[in-house]
Amino acid sequence: MKVIVVYQYRLQSISLRKDMGIRGLLSHCLRRREECVDEVDLVALAKSRGGIEIIVDFYSFEHMVVPKFWKGLGSLRNNQFLKILGGEYKSLETFIKRFIEIFRQLKISFVFIKDATKGCSEANSQQKLDTWMKRHHKEVENLNEVINVCRGRKEVSNLDEQMFTRPVCLEIQIVETLMSCGCEIIQSVTGEADFMIAKALHDREKAFAIWSNDSDFCVFDKCRFIPNDLFDIYNGLQMGLPVEVPVKPESVWCGIISSEKVRFSLGFQSPHLMVELSIIAGNDFTSQYVSTGLNRQIDIRGRIGVETFAEWVKRYRGIENHPMLNREMSRNVSFARAVEHSRMFYCLQSNPEEIVHKGYFSKLLAEKISSLKYPSHLMAMHNNFYWHRLLQEDTTRGQPCAEEALTELRALIYRIVLPRRENLVNEYGRSPWDTLRIEGVLAIDDPNLPALHKIQEDKIFWNLNSFHYIMSHQEPVERPKWFDRYGRKNGFIVYCLRYFLLLNWGRNLQLQQQEFLALCALVFARPREEHYQQIQIRPTPRCVSIGNWFLDVYRHAFLFLGKLLYLTHEFPLPEEIYSGSVWTCFYMCCKDDTYYAASRQTTQEVLSWIQDQMNSGDQR
């Protein structure tokens, strides 16, 4: 089988809009904290009410908790490199489990609501594609900075927190951990979850506030939210300090921003004026129209910003009341629709966006995604869209990219999720030569692939055979079923290892025998990562690349193929098979050149101990 790319083109760098929601609005709230924020002790509130719920924007939770986890673990282990090594998944699982347990004991429940991935909604993709591409260019620049740390040209302490790329399997581990804790997770099928989050606050009896960093929640009427900077203001949980897990506090003080207070701080009496402000300042629906110059052609008095936009809104009280904007709405039907949709959206009157209608497959995928059985990525693929997962790897011009190398595996998955009359998926991502390249990838037709509607949850053996067939597509000759020989958990690991080996033996990463054996020792020995986290060794670019390439193979096998075939309950989680600190130690001790580099950073006794552990087998 050979994957066919029917077209490709590259895009040059473009500037980035950084804000979530309405530009400058959250900064306004934090600057004018006395007017916009109430401090509330969640512990006392939950006790007085017999329990409360916090509606959590999943990615805001991830963006707040994970950096504090890295900061605390790095200080505790005295290892500044931990956050670039590929993931300390077992330690993260322990950290999050304790976090959830503490709040449960305090009668505070979290309801997590999760955005769909890029490409699940055609309308959302049209609105956000330019933003996604701009953000991608910045993220690739950050990859280069971190690789310069691995090369020894920069110190990790000199990099800003937002420059570090998320570990490849971070989302998989967090979701699986939250589910094991019994947390309620609601998955959006078609796009961003802002509407679902705001509606949950209104509809759920025990819901007190939203936890999110998105300033859109300043606009929804009768809304309360906690931005990341105002969660646990006095750090009663001691997150970010050198502790292994959060500490149960006597109180958890949070800053609550209410839409009513924000409205009054801007001098608005009516809630609808906040919606008009969002329209002219640029929200998710109107920014593509107003931010390109439209809001600079109106009579703003003073420097453009939230406060001056607010003064303009108080004068005109509606977009249509300005002659130029009224003409633009008459001339530009798309802009007029965006204005009307904004008004319906922030009043919680808009209907949830409908899924794309391509027949029965669309409905089936939506149902499975809503029930958390399928990842939303499969809906994006069904919509002919895939955005490459950005991962830390050697960014030297001409070096191979993991996501591009895995195109053939995805092309097989595309055939399963696409309607039979379609065969093309547009892929967006980095290539060896370009920061961003767009490719049209043809699905691979193969009569032995299972049909989506015929995959049944209770047909485990049939699904295992399909997994074997697809994961063996690189094999030069027919191989035995590794599940039969090694069992399901170890068999899954063998499939991932063999796929990784065939992908990189004599091509791509040009894998060496010692490197592959070190990887085998890592995934089968199950070493206790806390012992290795204390060993501070700077990883080489190749060390980081090999580890993350393997994790990307795992991600495709687990998140895409394993979920599609209802097999992930049989497979190991990231915390069971991978640790960045262990991999770095094993890799740096597996070859003469890397061993010599490591010997200049730690003692001979430590390196000898690592080699003994690498050769000793299962360490659980």
Secondary structure as the mmCIF struct_conf table of DSSP 4:
data_model
#
loop_
_struct_conf.conf_type_id
_struct_conf.id
_struct_conf.beg_label_comp_id
_struct_conf.beg_label_asym_id
_struct_conf.beg_label_seq_id
_struct_conf.end_label_comp_id
_struct_conf.end_label_asym_id
_struct_conf.end_label_seq_id
STRN STRN1 VAL A 5 ARG A 10
BEND BEND1 MET A 20 ILE A 22
TURN_TY1_P TURN_TY1_P1 ARG A 23 GLY A 24
HELX_RH_AL_P HELX_RH_AL_P1 LEU A 25 ARG A 31
TURN_TY1_P TURN_TY1_P2 ARG A 32 ARG A 32
HELX_RH_AL_P HELX_RH_AL_P2 ARG A 33 CYS A 36
STRN STRN2 VAL A 37 ASP A 41
HELX_RH_AL_P HELX_RH_AL_P3 LEU A 42 ARG A 49
TURN_TY1_P TURN_TY1_P3 GLY A 50 GLY A 50
STRN STRN3 ILE A 52 ASP A 57
HELX_RH_AL_P HELX_RH_AL_P4 PHE A 58 ARG A 77
TURN_TY1_P TURN_TY1_P4 ASN A 78 ASN A 78
TURN_TY1_P TURN_TY1_P5 GLN A 80 PHE A 81
HELX_RH_3T_P HELX_RH_3T_P1 LEU A 82 ILE A 84
TURN_TY1_P TURN_TY1_P6 LEU A 85 GLY A 86
STRN STRN4 GLU A 88 GLU A 88
HELX_RH_AL_P HELX_RH_AL_P5 TYR A 89 GLN A 105
TURN_TY1_P TURN_TY1_P7 LEU A 106 LYS A 107
STRN STRN5 ILE A 108 LYS A 114
HELX_LH_PP_P HELX_LH_PP_P1 ASP A 115 THR A 117
TURN_TY1_P TURN_TY1_P8 LYS A 118 GLY A 119
BEND BEND2 CYS A 120 CYS A 120
HELX_RH_AL_P HELX_RH_AL_P6 GLU A 122 CYS A 150
TURN_TY1_P TURN_TY1_P9 ARG A 151 GLY A 152
BEND BEND3 ARG A 153 LYS A 154
HELX_RH_3T_P HELX_RH_3T_P2 VAL A 156 ASN A 158
BEND BEND4 LEU A 159 LEU A 159
HELX_RH_3T_P HELX_RH_3T_P3 GLU A 161 MET A 163
BEND BEND5 PHE A 164 PHE A 164
HELX_LH_PP_P HELX_LH_PP_P2 THR A 165 PRO A 167
TURN_TY1_P TURN_TY1_P10 VAL A 168 CYS A 169
HELX_RH_AL_P HELX_RH_AL_P7 LEU A 170 SER A 180
TURN_TY1_P TURN_TY1_P11 CYS A 181 GLY A 182
STRN STRN6 GLU A 184 GLN A 187
BEND BEND6 VAL A 189 GLY A 191
HELX_RH_AL_P HELX_RH_AL_P8 ASP A 194 ASP A 203
TURN_TY1_P TURN_TY1_P12 GLU A 205 LYS A 206
STRN STRN7 ALA A 207 TRP A 211
BEND BEND7 ASN A 213 ASN A 213
HELX_RH_3T_P HELX_RH_3T_P4 SER A 215 CYS A 218
TURN_TY1_P TURN_TY1_P13 VAL A 219 VAL A 219
BEND BEND8 PHE A 220 PHE A 220
TURN_TY1_P TURN_TY1_P14 ASP A 221 LYS A 222
STRN STRN8 ARG A 224 ILE A 226
HELX_RH_3T_P HELX_RH_3T_P5 ASN A 228 LEU A 230
TURN_TY1_P TURN_TY1_P15 PHE A 231 TYR A 234
TURN_TY1_P TURN_TY1_P16 GLY A 236 LEU A 237
TURN_TY1_P TURN_TY1_P17 MET A 239 GLY A 240
BEND BEND9 LEU A 241 PRO A 242
BEND BEND10 GLU A 244 VAL A 245
HELX_LH_PP_P HELX_LH_PP_P3 PRO A 246 PRO A 249
BEND BEND11 GLU A 250 GLU A 250
STRN STRN9 TRP A 253 SER A 258
HELX_RH_AL_P HELX_RH_AL_P9 SER A 259 SER A 265
TURN_TY1_P TURN_TY1_P18 LEU A 266 GLY A 267
BEND BEND12 GLN A 269 SER A 270
TURN_TY1_P TURN_TY1_P19 PRO A 271 PRO A 271
HELX_RH_AL_P HELX_RH_AL_P10 HIS A 272 ALA A 281
TURN_TY1_P TURN_TY1_P20 ASP A 284 THR A 286
HELX_RH_AL_P HELX_RH_AL_P11 SER A 287 VAL A 290
TURN_TY1_P TURN_TY1_P21 SER A 291 GLY A 293
HELX_RH_3T_P HELX_RH_3T_P6 LEU A 294 ARG A 296
BEND BEND13 GLN A 297 ILE A 298
BEND BEND14 GLY A 302 ARG A 303
BEND BEND15 GLY A 305 GLY A 305
HELX_RH_AL_P HELX_RH_AL_P12 VAL A 306 TYR A 316
BEND BEND16 ARG A 317 GLY A 318
HELX_RH_3T_P HELX_RH_3T_P7 ILE A 319 ASN A 321
BEND BEND17 HIS A 322 HIS A 322
HELX_RH_AL_P HELX_RH_AL_P13 PRO A 323 ARG A 331
HELX_RH_AL_P HELX_RH_AL_P14 VAL A 333 TYR A 346
TURN_TY1_P TURN_TY1_P22 CYS A 347 LEU A 348
BEND BEND18 SER A 350 SER A 350
HELX_LH_PP_P HELX_LH_PP_P4 ASN A 351 VAL A 356
BEND BEND19 LYS A 358 GLY A 359
HELX_RH_AL_P HELX_RH_AL_P15 TYR A 360 SER A 370
TURN_TY1_P TURN_TY1_P23 SER A 371 LEU A 372
BEND BEND20 LYS A 373 TYR A 374
TURN_TY1_P TURN_TY1_P24 SER A 376 SER A 376
HELX_RH_AL_P HELX_RH_AL_P16 HIS A 377 HIS A 382
TURN_TY1_P TURN_TY1_P25 ASN A 383 ASN A 384
STRN STRN10 PHE A 385 TRP A 387
HELX_LH_PP_P HELX_LH_PP_P5 HIS A 388 LEU A 390
BEND BEND21 THR A 396 THR A 396
TURN_TY1_P TURN_TY1_P26 ARG A 397 GLY A 398
HELX_RH_AL_P HELX_RH_AL_P17 ALA A 402 ALA A 405
TURN_TY1_P TURN_TY1_P27 LEU A 406 LEU A 406
HELX_RH_AL_P HELX_RH_AL_P18 THR A 407 VAL A 417
BEND BEND22 LEU A 418 LEU A 418
TURN_TY1_P TURN_TY1_P28 ARG A 420 ARG A 421
STRN STRN11 LEU A 424 GLY A 429
BEND BEND23 PRO A 432 TRP A 433
BEND BEND24 THR A 435 LEU A 436
STRN STRN12 ARG A 437 LEU A 442
HELX_LH_PP_P HELX_LH_PP_P6 ALA A 443 ASP A 445
TURN_TY1_P TURN_TY1_P29 PRO A 447 ASN A 448
BEND BEND25 LEU A 449 LEU A 449
HELX_LH_PP_P HELX_LH_PP_P7 PRO A 450 ALA A 451
HELX_RH_3T_P HELX_RH_3T_P8 LEU A 452 LYS A 454
TURN_TY1_P TURN_TY1_P30 GLU A 457 ASP A 458
HELX_RH_AL_P HELX_RH_AL_P19 ILE A 460 MET A 471
TURN_TY1_P TURN_TY1_P31 SER A 472 GLN A 474
BEND BEND26 PRO A 476 VAL A 477
HELX_RH_AL_P HELX_RH_AL_P20 TRP A 482 TYR A 486
HELX_RH_AL_P HELX_RH_AL_P21 ARG A 488 ASN A 504
BEND BEND27 TRP A 505 ARG A 507
TURN_TY1_P TURN_TY1_P32 ASN A 508 LEU A 509
HELX_RH_AL_P HELX_RH_AL_P22 GLN A 513 ALA A 525
HELX_RH_AL_P HELX_RH_AL_P23 GLU A 529 TYR A 532
TURN_TY1_P TURN_TY1_P33 GLN A 533 GLN A 534
HELX_LH_PP_P HELX_LH_PP_P8 ARG A 538 THR A 540
HELX_RH_AL_P HELX_RH_AL_P24 PRO A 541 ARG A 555
HELX_RH_PI_P HELX_RH_PI_P1 HIS A 556 GLY A 562
HELX_RH_AL_P HELX_RH_AL_P25 LYS A 563 LEU A 564
TURN_TY1_P TURN_TY1_P34 LEU A 565 TYR A 566
HELX_RH_3T_P HELX_RH_3T_P9 THR A 568 GLU A 570
BEND BEND28 PHE A 571 PHE A 571
HELX_RH_AL_P HELX_RH_AL_P26 PRO A 574 ILE A 577
STRN STRN13 SER A 579 SER A 579
HELX_RH_AL_P HELX_RH_AL_P27 GLY A 580 MET A 588
TURN_TY1_P TURN_TY1_P35 CYS A 589 CYS A 589
BEND BEND29 CYS A 590 LYS A 591
HELX_RH_AL_P HELX_RH_AL_P28 ASP A 592 SER A 599
TURN_TY1_P TURN_TY1_P36 ARG A 600 GLN A 601
BEND BEND30 THR A 602 THR A 602
HELX_RH_AL_P HELX_RH_AL_P29 GLN A 604 MET A 614
TURN_TY1_P TURN_TY1_P37 ASN A 615 ASN A 615
BEND BEND31 SER A 616 SER A 616
#
